């Protein structure tokens, strides 16, 4: 038996898995029990992807170096005209080039 896979660690992993499963399934079950979804709930659920994206991008923008900020700006500009794949490739290219040439 590995030294890091103790009974306590196994129990912790199992508890985290159960908690994750319950939180994910609870939303599904609650929404399915509704006969019709209230407009405010639907609006709130539609706002979740933008909120999650903001929580991922904002700290990187404010605390990142100039290469990260330039990549995000380039991704924004590319994203206004093209789909997601060119936007990701453009942002990746900008950050890699800046890291290569600026160190």
VENFEN-V125313 format. One record per pair of residues at least 12 apart in sequence whose C-alpha atoms are under 8 Angstrom apart, sorted by sequence separation. I is the first residue (numbers start at 1). J is the second residue. D is the distance in Angstrom with one decimal. If there is no record, write none. Layout:
i=I j=J d=D
i=I j=J d=D
This chain:
i=75 j=87 d=5.0
i=78 j=90 d=7.1
i=74 j=87 d=7.9
i=75 j=88 d=6.7
i=75 j=90 d=6.2
i=74 j=90 d=6.8
i=75 j=91 d=4.8
i=74 j=91 d=5.9
i=71 j=90 d=7.7
i=72 j=91 d=6.3
i=71 j=91 d=4.5
i=74 j=94 d=7.3
i=71 j=92 d=6.8
i=71 j=93 d=7.9
i=71 j=94 d=5.2
i=70 j=94 d=7.0
i=71 j=95 d=5.3
i=70 j=95 d=7.2
i=67 j=94 d=7.5
i=68 j=95 d=6.1
i=67 j=95 d=5.2
i=67 j=98 d=5.7
i=67 j=99 d=6.7
